[in-house]
Every structure is written in structure tokens, then in C-alpha cells.
Amino acid sequence: MSANVQAASASALTLHQPRVSAAAVIPSAGVVGFYLSFRLFFPLLAVRVFGQDAQDGVILSLALNYLLFILVAFDAVGRPPYAPRSVFRLPCLRWVLLYLGFSGISLFWSVTASLPAAAAFWCGMATDTAIVLLLLRIAPVDSVVESLMRGYIWGSCAIAIVAWLLPTQADLRLGDEELLGPNQIGWSCAFALFLVQYLIRRKSGNWIMQALLLAVTLLRSLSKTTIIAFLAGQAYILLLDRSMRRRTKVLLIAFALLVILLFSHLLADYYVVYTNAGNQAETLTGRLGIWLYFLNEAVQKPWIGHGFHSVWKVIPPFNEFEARHAHNEMLQQFYAYGAVGVFMLFAIYGSVWRQLRRLADPSLRTFFFGMLLFVVVRGFADTEAFDLSLPLWFIAMISALIERSRNRSEVLA
């Protein structure tokens, strides 16, 4: 009897050992991941390359979003489900669905410049999450996670290359004055860098060159909030991850210092521009003005807010700067959905934090805590126009990853 138990345990170890490198790559998931990152480029592509209106790029992006959903849904028809039902019962996923539901209902009272456009954007946000859930239903979690991450990384690398090819902005930062801001570039690169780290940790390919491109582009974007948030998340990981060798930590710190040294002249020039920019929206003085305005507007409708997509073309410009959001995640949720929005924000992030604590792998737990810290710090001075800083689709994906890891730990126990 004892021999049988030992044989079963050995078999379980063989079958359930975390080997992401052996996971099959899913082309459809890779395409979805690439799209989720590269869609930042569509408005710029429409205007600068094809001479069309930026709105055409947005329409193209949404059309591709819906098309991907239809294709993945069609592929899912008749397939046996891979993911256990417990994945779809996780608290953090329930909060995601509640957030999507409430934001959709808010269209009935939304103070928006265009209700059809608002509805289209909401459908796009909901479709992102639906696509990931469908992929998790038709394929193993490891394969979906790896393929989505690979696609997102390559999409962010493409964005980084485009950013280097664009003329430098007047304030020395990467991007386009109207269509692709440095904060968007910095966020895409930083988020993709965390995904690169995850794949490297799981020994899923060689991503050194991509990591170098993304890291250098992040610094060159001069996106202050994103860089500070990224450093905070990485510092947390370096200090608390005991599985990482000291030599690796030293090399990473040395590389970071070398890159900063190489760009020191640019950083000094940008500091001069930044400190002499007056009260523009990109300075701290201008950001405080934006926060105060949004707070004053938010308290006018403190319970359920102004609704989905209630900023663009609704909030008047700050000098020549048109805000797409409140540049603070909690304030954005308060403005859009009132006290309900603030409650949902804390509930979602709190639920993700509690689920991460259940991870049996301390290294993986530390990594995701560092990533969550990065998102929270970034949320103090920047956020997204519709989605949360930690995208809803990503929360759905890591929810399945956490549940799979927990089930695997129970089998090994």
C-alpha cells in the first residue's frame, strides 16, 4: 500500500511540476496578447501613415477587438472545458464581473459626449475579459498565460521600436504630441517587462534582448510616474525574493545604474525643461490642478458618479491639455462611479492581494506582490481612461493561474 502511495506521489510530481516551458503555444492567444498591447498604435497609424482621422484608428481597434472575440468564441464551440469550474468562482473574478456590470449600467446616467461611442468602448473593455475567459475555457492555463504574455511582450517591443522612430517631442520625451503619449509608451514597456520576468522565471525562452529594449525604452520615455512605480515594484522583488541569486541581483542593479549613467545628460536636460514648464498639466502644479477639478466635480455626484466615458470632451481643457482621465486611479473611480467605484476598486485589488497570499510558491508570490505594488504606485498619478490600472483581463488570467497553482499544491500535498 505504501509503495502504491509513493508511486502515485511520484506520478503527481511528474505531471504537476510547474514547467511552463513545456506548455504548448496557442497562436490565437498570442495574437490576442499582441493586440492588447499594440492597439495603442492604431490612432497614430491611421493619422501619420494613412492620413486618416484618429477616430478611424479607434474604430479599427474596436473592430479588431470584436473580431477576435468572435473568432475565439467560434473556436470554443463544442470544445471540452479545460479550466475547472472553481476558476470562475474566484472572488477576484466575481468582482471583475461586478465592475463590468456596474460600469455598463452606468451608461444609463453617463454624462458623456457620445453615448454610442461610450457603449462601443464599454463593449471593448468587456470583450477583452471575455476573450481571456474563453481562452481559459478551451486550453490549459499555462498555455494561455504563456501565449498571452508572449504576444503582449512582442506588441510592446513593436511599440518601443515605433517610439524610437518617431521625432522627439518638444519636452524631449518619446511619443507623439497628439496621438501617443510618453506615459502610454512607458506603461506598455513596464508592464511587458514584468511579463518578461515571469517567463524568464519559468524558464520559458530567452527574453534578454526584449528585456533590454523594453527597459531602455521605459527610461527613454521619461514617464516619471511609471518609472518610479516600476522601481518600487522591482525594489520589492529584489529585497524579498530569496530564490534569486545575489549575483543576479547585483547584475540587475549594475545594469540599471549603467543605463541611468548613459542617459544622465538627457535626464539633466529634461529636468531643466520640466522645472521651467510653468503650470502645464505634466508638472506637479498642473497635476494638482487636475486633481482638484476632478474632486470638485466628483463630490457633485458622490454615490454613483458621472458614469462611463464621462471625461473626454466633457471636462474642459486645462490650458491646451485635454484630460482623458483624472490622473489618479481612486479619484477617477470616484468621479466615474462615485463611492461605489471607490469601493469596487478596493474590493478588486484587495481580493487579488488575498488570492496572491494563497500561492504556495513564495518566489512567485513575491513577484506578483511586486507587480501589484507597481500598479498601485502608478495609480497615484496616472491611470486608464476606462479600465483599471491592473487590467481586468489580466486579473481574470492570474485568477486562473492562482487557482491552478493552488490545486496543484493540494495534489502534491
SEMARMAR-510528 format. One record per residue (C-alpha): residue number from 1; residue in one letter; x, y, z. Coordinates in pm, whole numbers, plus 50000, padded with zeros to 5 digits. Layout:
! SEMARMAR-510528
NODE | NUM | A | X | Y | Z
...
END
This chain:
! SEMARMAR-510528
NODE | 1 | M | 50000 | 50000 | 50000
NODE | 2 | S | 50282 | 50235 | 50093
NODE | 3 | A | 50458 | 50161 | 49765
NODE | 4 | N | 50143 | 50250 | 49574
NODE | 5 | V | 50113 | 50580 | 49757
NODE | 6 | Q | 50476 | 50663 | 49683
NODE | 7 | A | 50428 | 50576 | 49317
NODE | 8 | A | 50119 | 50795 | 49298
NODE | 9 | S | 50308 | 51083 | 49462
NODE | 10 | A | 50594 | 51048 | 49215
NODE | 11 | S | 50347 | 51047 | 48928
NODE | 12 | A | 50181 | 51360 | 49064
NODE | 13 | L | 50515 | 51534 | 49089
NODE | 14 | T | 50589 | 51443 | 48729
NODE | 15 | L | 50252 | 51552 | 48596
NODE | 16 | H | 50205 | 51868 | 48800
NODE | 17 | Q | 50556 | 52005 | 48825
NODE | 18 | P | 50547 | 52371 | 48709
NODE | 19 | R | 50709 | 52358 | 48368
NODE | 20 | V | 50573 | 52647 | 48167
NODE | 21 | S | 50844 | 52595 | 47908
NODE | 22 | A | 50669 | 52271 | 47809
NODE | 23 | A | 50333 | 52441 | 47764
NODE | 24 | A | 50203 | 52447 | 47409
NODE | 25 | V | 50197 | 52789 | 47246
NODE | 26 | I | 49845 | 52888 | 47137
NODE | 27 | P | 49858 | 53113 | 46826
NODE | 28 | S | 49517 | 53271 | 46891
NODE | 29 | A | 49618 | 53367 | 47245
NODE | 30 | G | 49945 | 53511 | 47114
NODE | 31 | V | 49755 | 53725 | 46863
NODE | 32 | V | 49523 | 53846 | 47140
NODE | 33 | G | 49819 | 53938 | 47360
NODE | 34 | F | 49986 | 54126 | 47075
NODE | 35 | Y | 49665 | 54317 | 47006
NODE | 36 | L | 49613 | 54412 | 47374
NODE | 37 | S | 49948 | 54591 | 47369
NODE | 38 | F | 49988 | 54714 | 47010
NODE | 39 | R | 49641 | 54872 | 46985
NODE | 40 | L | 49792 | 55189 | 47134
NODE | 41 | F | 49948 | 55243 | 46792
NODE | 42 | F | 49628 | 55233 | 46582
NODE | 43 | P | 49529 | 55604 | 46609
NODE | 44 | L | 49887 | 55706 | 46525
NODE | 45 | L | 49894 | 55461 | 46236
NODE | 46 | A | 49569 | 55598 | 46095
NODE | 47 | V | 49682 | 55962 | 46107
NODE | 48 | R | 50057 | 55958 | 46039
NODE | 49 | V | 50076 | 55667 | 45796
NODE | 50 | F | 49740 | 55657 | 45616
NODE | 51 | G | 49644 | 56024 | 45652
NODE | 52 | Q | 49307 | 55942 | 45807
NODE | 53 | D | 49136 | 56075 | 46117
NODE | 54 | A | 49239 | 55941 | 46460
NODE | 55 | Q | 48883 | 55822 | 46505
NODE | 56 | D | 48936 | 55578 | 46219
NODE | 57 | G | 49222 | 55421 | 46413
NODE | 58 | V | 48999 | 55385 | 46719
NODE | 59 | I | 48725 | 55226 | 46506
NODE | 60 | L | 48979 | 54983 | 46359
NODE | 61 | S | 49099 | 54892 | 46707
NODE | 62 | L | 48746 | 54822 | 46831
NODE | 63 | A | 48660 | 54628 | 46515
NODE | 64 | L | 48962 | 54403 | 46564
NODE | 65 | N | 48862 | 54358 | 46928
NODE | 66 | Y | 48516 | 54235 | 46834
NODE | 67 | L | 48656 | 54021 | 46553
NODE | 68 | L | 48898 | 53847 | 46790
NODE | 69 | F | 48612 | 53777 | 47029
NODE | 70 | I | 48401 | 53623 | 46753
NODE | 71 | L | 48690 | 53406 | 46632
NODE | 72 | V | 48779 | 53283 | 46981
NODE | 73 | A | 48412 | 53222 | 47064
NODE | 74 | F | 48366 | 53027 | 46740
NODE | 75 | D | 48677 | 52821 | 46824
NODE | 76 | A | 48535 | 52745 | 47169
NODE | 77 | V | 48211 | 52596 | 47036
NODE | 78 | G | 48198 | 52224 | 47103
NODE | 79 | R | 48531 | 52207 | 47284
NODE | 80 | P | 48550 | 52038 | 47625
NODE | 81 | P | 48634 | 52286 | 47903
NODE | 82 | Y | 48988 | 52270 | 48043
NODE | 83 | A | 48951 | 52508 | 48334
NODE | 84 | P | 48770 | 52374 | 48643
NODE | 85 | R | 48451 | 52550 | 48746
NODE | 86 | S | 48626 | 52672 | 49062
NODE | 87 | V | 48829 | 52912 | 48845
NODE | 88 | F | 48516 | 53105 | 48755
NODE | 89 | R | 48404 | 53121 | 49118
NODE | 90 | L | 48708 | 53305 | 49248
NODE | 91 | P | 48624 | 53622 | 49446
NODE | 92 | C | 48851 | 53847 | 49239
NODE | 93 | L | 48687 | 53729 | 48915
NODE | 94 | R | 48343 | 53791 | 49064
NODE | 95 | W | 48447 | 54147 | 49148
NODE | 96 | V | 48570 | 54191 | 48791
NODE | 97 | L | 48231 | 54085 | 48657
NODE | 98 | L | 48055 | 54313 | 48906
NODE | 99 | Y | 48273 | 54604 | 48796
NODE | 100 | L | 48194 | 54535 | 48432
NODE | 101 | G | 47824 | 54513 | 48512
NODE | 102 | F | 47809 | 54835 | 48710
NODE | 103 | S | 48016 | 55032 | 48458
NODE | 104 | G | 47785 | 54907 | 48183
NODE | 105 | I | 47471 | 55005 | 48375
NODE | 106 | S | 47624 | 55349 | 48435
NODE | 107 | L | 47576 | 55421 | 48065
NODE | 108 | F | 47213 | 55499 | 48154
NODE | 109 | W | 47321 | 55806 | 48352
NODE | 110 | S | 47661 | 55873 | 48197
NODE | 111 | V | 47747 | 56237 | 48127
NODE | 112 | T | 47921 | 56158 | 47802
NODE | 113 | A | 47979 | 56348 | 47479
NODE | 114 | S | 47867 | 56046 | 47274
NODE | 115 | L | 47661 | 55762 | 47416
NODE | 116 | P | 47719 | 55531 | 47113
NODE | 117 | A | 48095 | 55582 | 47145
NODE | 118 | A | 48077 | 55516 | 47520
NODE | 119 | A | 47881 | 55196 | 47460
NODE | 120 | A | 48136 | 55084 | 47200
NODE | 121 | F | 48427 | 55146 | 47439
NODE | 122 | W | 48250 | 54957 | 47718
NODE | 123 | C | 48189 | 54664 | 47487
NODE | 124 | G | 48559 | 54669 | 47401
NODE | 125 | M | 48659 | 54657 | 47769
NODE | 126 | A | 48414 | 54375 | 47838
NODE | 127 | T | 48529 | 54187 | 47528
NODE | 128 | D | 48892 | 54192 | 47650
NODE | 129 | T | 48793 | 53998 | 47960
NODE | 130 | A | 48553 | 53770 | 47772
NODE | 131 | I | 48825 | 53669 | 47524
NODE | 132 | V | 49062 | 53571 | 47804
NODE | 133 | L | 48792 | 53371 | 47983
NODE | 134 | L | 48707 | 53188 | 47661
NODE | 135 | L | 49074 | 53106 | 47603
NODE | 136 | L | 49100 | 52972 | 47958
NODE | 137 | R | 48799 | 52755 | 47890
NODE | 138 | I | 48938 | 52589 | 47576
NODE | 139 | A | 49308 | 52550 | 47663
NODE | 140 | P | 49533 | 52470 | 47961
NODE | 141 | V | 49602 | 52766 | 48189
NODE | 142 | D | 49980 | 52750 | 48146
NODE | 143 | S | 49950 | 52760 | 47767
NODE | 144 | V | 49707 | 53052 | 47772
NODE | 145 | V | 49917 | 53252 | 48019
NODE | 146 | E | 50242 | 53195 | 47831
NODE | 147 | S | 50093 | 53267 | 47489
NODE | 148 | L | 49917 | 53585 | 47601
NODE | 149 | M | 50232 | 53710 | 47769
NODE | 150 | R | 50445 | 53634 | 47465
NODE | 151 | G | 50207 | 53823 | 47240
NODE | 152 | Y | 50188 | 54120 | 47474
NODE | 153 | I | 50568 | 54138 | 47500
NODE | 154 | W | 50612 | 54137 | 47122
NODE | 155 | G | 50341 | 54401 | 47088
NODE | 156 | S | 50517 | 54622 | 47341
NODE | 157 | C | 50850 | 54569 | 47163
NODE | 158 | A | 50685 | 54688 | 46841
NODE | 159 | I | 50553 | 54995 | 47024
NODE | 160 | A | 50904 | 55059 | 47162
NODE | 161 | I | 51057 | 55042 | 46813
NODE | 162 | V | 50792 | 55279 | 46675
NODE | 163 | A | 50856 | 55518 | 46965
NODE | 164 | W | 51227 | 55535 | 46882
NODE | 165 | L | 51148 | 55609 | 46517
NODE | 166 | L | 50915 | 55900 | 46597
NODE | 167 | P | 51051 | 56256 | 46616
NODE | 168 | T | 51133 | 56360 | 46972
NODE | 169 | Q | 50867 | 56574 | 47138
NODE | 170 | A | 50929 | 56935 | 47241
NODE | 171 | D | 50983 | 56829 | 47602
NODE | 172 | L | 51246 | 56571 | 47492
NODE | 173 | R | 51024 | 56270 | 47563
NODE | 174 | L | 50929 | 55986 | 47331
NODE | 175 | G | 50591 | 55979 | 47163
NODE | 176 | D | 50361 | 56190 | 46952
NODE | 177 | E | 50225 | 56520 | 47084
NODE | 178 | E | 49865 | 56428 | 46999
NODE | 179 | L | 49833 | 56054 | 46946
NODE | 180 | L | 50081 | 55851 | 47153
NODE | 181 | G | 50189 | 55996 | 47486
NODE | 182 | P | 50510 | 55902 | 47670
NODE | 183 | N | 50307 | 55773 | 47964
NODE | 184 | Q | 50136 | 55521 | 47735
NODE | 185 | I | 50471 | 55409 | 47596
NODE | 186 | G | 50625 | 55383 | 47942
NODE | 187 | W | 50329 | 55186 | 48079
NODE | 188 | S | 50333 | 54938 | 47792
NODE | 189 | C | 50708 | 54878 | 47830
NODE | 190 | A | 50699 | 54849 | 48209
NODE | 191 | F | 50404 | 54609 | 48211
NODE | 192 | A | 50567 | 54396 | 47942
NODE | 193 | L | 50891 | 54391 | 48144
NODE | 194 | F | 50708 | 54225 | 48431
NODE | 195 | L | 50572 | 53966 | 48190
NODE | 196 | V | 50925 | 53907 | 48058
NODE | 197 | Q | 51041 | 53847 | 48415
NODE | 198 | Y | 50765 | 53595 | 48469
NODE | 199 | L | 50861 | 53396 | 48157
NODE | 200 | I | 51230 | 53409 | 48248
NODE | 201 | R | 51149 | 53282 | 48597
NODE | 202 | R | 50958 | 52992 | 48445
NODE | 203 | K | 51249 | 52923 | 48206
NODE | 204 | S | 51019 | 52980 | 47909
NODE | 205 | G | 51257 | 53102 | 47643
NODE | 206 | N | 51533 | 53359 | 47614
NODE | 207 | W | 51398 | 53713 | 47655
NODE | 208 | I | 51716 | 53908 | 47730
NODE | 209 | M | 51714 | 54123 | 47416
NODE | 210 | Q | 51346 | 54208 | 47455
NODE | 211 | A | 51405 | 54299 | 47818
NODE | 212 | L | 51691 | 54532 | 47721
NODE | 213 | L | 51480 | 54706 | 47456
NODE | 214 | L | 51184 | 54750 | 47691
NODE | 215 | A | 51396 | 54869 | 47985
NODE | 216 | V | 51586 | 55128 | 47781
NODE | 217 | T | 51265 | 55249 | 47615
NODE | 218 | L | 51095 | 55281 | 47954
NODE | 219 | L | 51371 | 55510 | 48078
NODE | 220 | R | 51386 | 55699 | 47748
NODE | 221 | S | 51011 | 55763 | 47763
NODE | 222 | L | 51079 | 55982 | 48068
NODE | 223 | S | 50741 | 55877 | 48205
NODE | 224 | K | 50812 | 55980 | 48562
NODE | 225 | T | 50521 | 55809 | 48736
NODE | 226 | T | 50570 | 55480 | 48555
NODE | 227 | I | 50946 | 55476 | 48615
NODE | 228 | I | 50905 | 55545 | 48988
NODE | 229 | A | 50634 | 55279 | 49016
NODE | 230 | F | 50848 | 55028 | 48825
NODE | 231 | L | 51147 | 55091 | 49050
NODE | 232 | A | 50927 | 55047 | 49358
NODE | 233 | G | 50797 | 54711 | 49234
NODE | 234 | Q | 51143 | 54590 | 49135
NODE | 235 | A | 51296 | 54700 | 49466
NODE | 236 | Y | 51032 | 54496 | 49649
NODE | 237 | I | 51114 | 54188 | 49442
NODE | 238 | L | 51491 | 54228 | 49478
NODE | 239 | L | 51470 | 54271 | 49854
NODE | 240 | L | 51227 | 53991 | 49934
NODE | 241 | D | 51277 | 53726 | 49666
NODE | 242 | R | 51515 | 53478 | 49827
NODE | 243 | S | 51510 | 53246 | 49527
NODE | 244 | M | 51703 | 53499 | 49316
NODE | 245 | R | 52078 | 53463 | 49340
NODE | 246 | R | 52274 | 53753 | 49485
NODE | 247 | R | 52489 | 53764 | 49172
NODE | 248 | T | 52176 | 53813 | 48960
NODE | 249 | K | 52055 | 54093 | 49184
NODE | 250 | V | 52393 | 54270 | 49165
NODE | 251 | L | 52397 | 54242 | 48785
NODE | 252 | L | 52046 | 54385 | 48757
NODE | 253 | I | 52131 | 54680 | 48981
NODE | 254 | A | 52456 | 54741 | 48793
NODE | 255 | F | 52272 | 54737 | 48460
NODE | 256 | A | 52013 | 54984 | 48588
NODE | 257 | L | 52284 | 55221 | 48713
NODE | 258 | L | 52471 | 55192 | 48382
NODE | 259 | V | 52161 | 55281 | 48178
NODE | 260 | I | 52089 | 55579 | 48404
NODE | 261 | L | 52451 | 55692 | 48365
NODE | 262 | L | 52431 | 55667 | 47985
NODE | 263 | F | 52115 | 55878 | 47983
NODE | 264 | S | 52229 | 56121 | 48252
NODE | 265 | H | 52276 | 56409 | 48007
NODE | 266 | L | 51926 | 56361 | 47868
NODE | 267 | L | 51782 | 56338 | 48219
NODE | 268 | A | 51954 | 56664 | 48314
NODE | 269 | D | 51819 | 56839 | 48004
NODE | 270 | Y | 51469 | 56710 | 48072
NODE | 271 | Y | 51488 | 56833 | 48433
NODE | 272 | V | 51557 | 57182 | 48303
NODE | 273 | V | 51260 | 57163 | 48067
NODE | 274 | Y | 51034 | 57018 | 48336
NODE | 275 | T | 51118 | 57273 | 48603
NODE | 276 | N | 51062 | 57559 | 48358
NODE | 277 | A | 50733 | 57429 | 48220
NODE | 278 | G | 50524 | 57658 | 48440
NODE | 279 | N | 50184 | 57522 | 48536
NODE | 280 | Q | 50142 | 57283 | 48245
NODE | 281 | A | 49948 | 56965 | 48313
NODE | 282 | E | 50261 | 56748 | 48309
NODE | 283 | T | 50412 | 56932 | 48606
NODE | 284 | L | 50317 | 56869 | 48968
NODE | 285 | T | 50143 | 57206 | 48985
NODE | 286 | G | 49932 | 57125 | 48682
NODE | 287 | R | 49856 | 56774 | 48811
NODE | 288 | L | 49731 | 56919 | 49140
NODE | 289 | G | 49500 | 57145 | 48944
NODE | 290 | I | 49357 | 56845 | 48757
NODE | 291 | W | 49303 | 56654 | 49081
NODE | 292 | L | 49126 | 56944 | 49248
NODE | 293 | Y | 48898 | 56994 | 48948
NODE | 294 | F | 48801 | 56626 | 48932
NODE | 295 | L | 48746 | 56613 | 49307
NODE | 296 | N | 48519 | 56917 | 49291
NODE | 297 | E | 48320 | 56755 | 49009
NODE | 298 | A | 48310 | 56416 | 49178
NODE | 299 | V | 48151 | 56543 | 49500
NODE | 300 | Q | 47862 | 56676 | 49292
NODE | 301 | K | 47754 | 56313 | 49231
NODE | 302 | P | 47915 | 56129 | 49523
NODE | 303 | W | 47727 | 55797 | 49516
NODE | 304 | I | 47713 | 55663 | 49160
NODE | 305 | G | 47928 | 55920 | 48980
NODE | 306 | H | 47913 | 56063 | 48630
NODE | 307 | G | 47918 | 55727 | 48454
NODE | 308 | F | 48135 | 55552 | 48199
NODE | 309 | H | 48336 | 55763 | 47949
NODE | 310 | S | 48238 | 56091 | 48114
NODE | 311 | V | 48569 | 56276 | 48082
NODE | 312 | W | 48673 | 56312 | 47717
NODE | 313 | K | 48513 | 56620 | 47555
NODE | 314 | V | 48315 | 56671 | 47878
NODE | 315 | I | 48584 | 56807 | 48109
NODE | 316 | P | 48710 | 57138 | 47968
NODE | 317 | P | 49077 | 57157 | 47860
NODE | 318 | F | 49343 | 57259 | 48113
NODE | 319 | N | 49515 | 57530 | 47911
NODE | 320 | E | 49591 | 57328 | 47595
NODE | 321 | F | 49581 | 56989 | 47766
NODE | 322 | E | 49268 | 56772 | 47729
NODE | 323 | A | 49247 | 56513 | 48006
NODE | 324 | R | 49123 | 56164 | 47929
NODE | 325 | H | 49109 | 56069 | 48297
NODE | 326 | A | 49175 | 56211 | 48644
NODE | 327 | H | 49544 | 56105 | 48655
NODE | 328 | N | 49473 | 55929 | 48984
NODE | 329 | E | 49306 | 55590 | 48992
NODE | 330 | M | 49098 | 55633 | 49305
NODE | 331 | L | 48987 | 55981 | 49201
NODE | 332 | Q | 48899 | 55851 | 48853
NODE | 333 | Q | 48680 | 55579 | 49003
NODE | 334 | F | 48520 | 55830 | 49240
NODE | 335 | Y | 48443 | 56066 | 48954
NODE | 336 | A | 48310 | 55793 | 48723
NODE | 337 | Y | 48121 | 55573 | 48969
NODE | 338 | G | 48111 | 55764 | 49298
NODE | 339 | A | 48152 | 55587 | 49630
NODE | 340 | V | 48051 | 55262 | 49459
NODE | 341 | G | 48352 | 55294 | 49230
NODE | 342 | V | 48595 | 55352 | 49518
NODE | 343 | F | 48451 | 55051 | 49700
NODE | 344 | M | 48484 | 54830 | 49392
NODE | 345 | L | 48843 | 54947 | 49337
NODE | 346 | F | 48948 | 54848 | 49689
NODE | 347 | A | 48747 | 54527 | 49669
NODE | 348 | I | 48912 | 54415 | 49343
NODE | 349 | Y | 49268 | 54493 | 49447
NODE | 350 | G | 49209 | 54358 | 49796
NODE | 351 | S | 49070 | 54036 | 49650
NODE | 352 | V | 49372 | 53999 | 49420
NODE | 353 | W | 49605 | 54056 | 49718
NODE | 354 | R | 49425 | 53793 | 49925
NODE | 355 | Q | 49435 | 53542 | 49639
NODE | 356 | L | 49807 | 53604 | 49587
NODE | 357 | R | 49872 | 53525 | 49953
NODE | 358 | R | 49743 | 53175 | 49884
NODE | 359 | L | 50021 | 53099 | 49635
NODE | 360 | A | 50236 | 52817 | 49764
NODE | 361 | D | 50542 | 52930 | 49568
NODE | 362 | P | 50700 | 53213 | 49775
NODE | 363 | S | 50905 | 53338 | 49480
NODE | 364 | L | 50600 | 53365 | 49255
NODE | 365 | R | 50404 | 53527 | 49537
NODE | 366 | T | 50675 | 53789 | 49589
NODE | 367 | F | 50689 | 53859 | 49216
NODE | 368 | F | 50316 | 53922 | 49182
NODE | 369 | F | 50314 | 54132 | 49501
NODE | 370 | G | 50586 | 54346 | 49342
NODE | 371 | M | 50377 | 54377 | 49027
NODE | 372 | L | 50073 | 54476 | 49233
NODE | 373 | L | 50283 | 54737 | 49415
NODE | 374 | F | 50392 | 54874 | 49077
NODE | 375 | V | 50027 | 54914 | 48971
NODE | 376 | V | 49922 | 55079 | 49299
NODE | 377 | V | 50211 | 55329 | 49299
NODE | 378 | R | 50147 | 55418 | 48937
NODE | 379 | G | 49780 | 55475 | 49025
NODE | 380 | F | 49867 | 55770 | 49249
NODE | 381 | A | 49947 | 55993 | 48950
NODE | 382 | D | 49823 | 55808 | 48641
NODE | 383 | T | 49556 | 55559 | 48540
NODE | 384 | E | 49347 | 55441 | 48244
NODE | 385 | A | 49054 | 55610 | 48075
NODE | 386 | F | 48823 | 55306 | 48105
NODE | 387 | D | 48994 | 55003 | 48255
NODE | 388 | L | 49171 | 54971 | 48589
NODE | 389 | S | 49548 | 55017 | 48604
NODE | 390 | L | 49571 | 54642 | 48656
NODE | 391 | P | 49364 | 54542 | 48351
NODE | 392 | L | 49051 | 54340 | 48412
NODE | 393 | W | 49159 | 54081 | 48154
NODE | 394 | F | 49489 | 54035 | 48338
NODE | 395 | I | 49310 | 53989 | 48671
NODE | 396 | A | 49099 | 53716 | 48507
NODE | 397 | M | 49416 | 53549 | 48376
NODE | 398 | I | 49611 | 53549 | 48702
NODE | 399 | S | 49298 | 53436 | 48888
NODE | 400 | A | 49306 | 53118 | 48684
NODE | 401 | L | 49683 | 53092 | 48736
NODE | 402 | I | 49644 | 53126 | 49114
NODE | 403 | E | 49367 | 52867 | 49125
NODE | 404 | R | 49567 | 52623 | 48913
NODE | 405 | S | 49870 | 52672 | 49138
NODE | 406 | R | 49658 | 52616 | 49450
NODE | 407 | N | 49504 | 52298 | 49309
NODE | 408 | R | 49850 | 52174 | 49211
NODE | 409 | S | 49977 | 52234 | 49565
NODE | 410 | E | 49684 | 52040 | 49710
NODE | 411 | V | 49760 | 51744 | 49480
NODE | 412 | L | 50127 | 51744 | 49581
NODE | 413 | A | 50029 | 51765 | 49948
END
